[in-house]
Amino acid sequence: MTKYARRTALVVGEATGIGLAVAKRLVEGGASVLLTARTEEERAHAVAELGPPPGS
């Protein structure tokens, strides 16, 4: 079992820089993450970095 299994995290800020790095660590630990992005390009980049949502 991973450290953050069955946990949900909300990362508020940007989908770049520190916000994206924190989201990556949480996802690697098994958490479901909701990450905010200011633009469609940032959102697309974050999805590419983090992978698709579970079950999609």
Backbone as CSV, one residue per row, in Angstrom:
resi,resn,N_x,N_y,N_z,CA_x,CA_y,CA_z,C_x,C_y,C_z
1,MET,0.850,-1.179,0.000,0.000,0.000,0.000,0.895,1.241,0.000
2,THR,0.468,2.247,-0.704,1.265,3.460,-0.790,0.910,4.441,0.324
3,LYS,1.776,5.385,0.539,1.656,6.317,1.653,0.344,7.100,1.656
4,TYR,-0.137,7.526,0.479,-1.347,8.357,0.410,-2.536,7.638,-0.218
5,ALA,-2.525,6.317,-0.216,-3.620,5.549,-0.802,-4.940,5.945,-0.157
6,ARG,-5.979,6.019,-0.977,-7.334,6.376,-0.551,-7.422,7.791,0.025
7,ARG,-6.473,8.653,-0.330,-6.495,10.053,0.107,-6.760,10.930,-1.107
8,THR,-7.378,12.069,-0.857,-7.613,13.063,-1.897,-6.947,14.356,-1.474
9,ALA,-6.253,15.000,-2.412,-5.558,16.246,-2.110,-5.984,17.325,-3.097
10,LEU,-6.105,18.548,-2.600,-6.378,19.706,-3.430,-5.133,20.578,-3.403
11,VAL,-4.526,20.776,-4.569,-3.337,21.620,-4.678,-3.777,22.904,-5.365
12,VAL,-3.803,23.991,-4.594,-4.255,25.278,-5.112,-3.038,26.123,-5.443
13,GLY,-3.074,26.743,-6.566,-1.949,27.553,-7.014,-1.846,27.418,-8.509
14,GLU,-0.743,26.983,-8.966,-0.560,26.820,-10.400,-0.227,25.373,-10.725
15,ALA,-0.458,25.033,-11.966,-0.140,23.691,-12.440,1.283,23.637,-12.978
16,THR,2.118,24.532,-12.477,3.526,24.573,-12.865,4.356,24.743,-11.606
17,GLY,5.635,24.619,-11.718,6.539,24.886,-10.598,6.274,24.035,-9.372
18,ILE,6.232,24.695,-8.219,6.083,23.992,-6.945,4.755,23.251,-6.866
19,GLY,3.673,23.867,-7.343,2.364,23.209,-7.306,2.373,21.886,-8.044
20,LEU,2.962,21.863,-9.218,3.034,20.633,-9.996,3.942,19.615,-9.322
21,ALA,5.036,20.071,-8.736,5.953,19.159,-8.040,5.266,18.502,-6.846
22,VAL,4.499,19.273,-6.087,3.763,18.718,-4.943,2.735,17.706,-5.438
23,ALA,2.009,18.063,-6.491,1.009,17.149,-7.044,1.646,15.843,-7.503
24,LYS,2.811,15.927,-8.146,3.510,14.717,-8.595,3.828,13.799,-7.425
25,ARG,4.356,14.368,-6.349,4.709,13.546,-5.181,3.476,12.872,-4.583
26,LEU,2.375,13.612,-4.519,1.146,13.039,-3.979,0.628,11.904,-4.863
27,VAL,0.650,12.112,-6.174,0.206,11.065,-7.106,1.113,9.849,-7.001
28,GLU,2.412,10.068,-6.934,3.352,8.955,-6.782,3.082,8.184,-5.500
29,GLY,2.591,8.870,-4.476,2.267,8.222,-3.215,0.897,7.586,-3.190
30,GLY,0.133,7.703,-4.285,-1.154,7.027,-4.373,-2.368,7.908,-4.174
31,ALA,-2.200,9.211,-3.994,-3.334,10.111,-3.761,-4.033,10.466,-5.068
32,SER,-5.310,10.775,-4.956,-6.048,11.409,-6.051,-5.861,12.902,-5.856
33,VAL,-5.531,13.620,-6.913,-5.184,15.032,-6.786,-6.051,15.885,-7.696
34,LEU,-6.573,16.967,-7.132,-7.248,18.001,-7.899,-6.307,19.190,-7.915
35,LEU,-5.885,19.591,-9.105,-4.891,20.636,-9.265,-5.479,21.754,-10.103
36,THR,-5.374,22.987,-9.638,-5.906,24.112,-10.399,-4.899,24.576,-11.441
37,ALA,-5.428,25.133,-12.541,-4.581,25.678,-13.604,-5.242,26.947,-14.137
38,ARG,-4.419,27.920,-14.507,-4.963,29.180,-15.013,-5.321,29.119,-16.486
39,THR,-4.625,28.291,-17.239,-4.879,28.225,-18.680,-5.052,26.782,-19.131
40,GLU,-5.624,26.626,-20.309,-5.782,25.295,-20.897,-4.422,24.651,-21.152
41,GLU,-3.442,25.457,-21.527,-2.100,24.930,-21.777,-1.480,24.379,-20.497
42,GLU,-1.634,25.091,-19.382,-1.118,24.590,-18.097,-1.815,23.295,-17.711
43,ARG,-3.133,23.238,-17.934,-3.884,22.033,-17.592,-3.389,20.856,-18.422
44,ALA,-3.209,21.076,-19.713,-2.741,20.003,-20.596,-1.349,19.525,-20.180
45,HIS,-0.490,20.450,-19.824,0.862,20.096,-19.378,0.797,19.264,-18.089
46,ALA,-0.044,19.680,-17.147,-0.167,18.945,-15.879,-0.698,17.540,-16.109
47,VAL,-1.685,17.398,-16.973,-2.234,16.066,-17.281,-1.158,15.188,-17.903
48,ALA,-0.358,15.778,-18.791,0.725,15.006,-19.415,1.753,14.564,-18.382
49,GLU,2.043,15.414,-17.417,3.017,15.093,-16.373,2.466,14.091,-15.361
50,LEU,1.201,14.261,-14.969,0.621,13.445,-13.901,-0.072,12.190,-14.403
51,GLY,-0.498,12.201,-15.653,-1.253,11.084,-16.184,-2.738,11.340,-16.052
52,PRO,-3.565,10.536,-16.705,-5.009,10.738,-16.669,-5.578,10.404,-15.296
53,PRO,-6.778,10.906,-15.007,-7.413,10.557,-13.737,-7.686,9.057,-13.660
54,PRO,-7.677,8.501,-12.459,-7.972,7.067,-12.313,-9.352,6.723,-12.871
55,GLY,-9.443,5.627,-13.550,-10.724,5.178,-14.082,-11.107,5.793,-15.410
56,SER,-10.196,6.595,-15.994,-10.567,7.198,-17.279,-9.917,6.473,-18.436
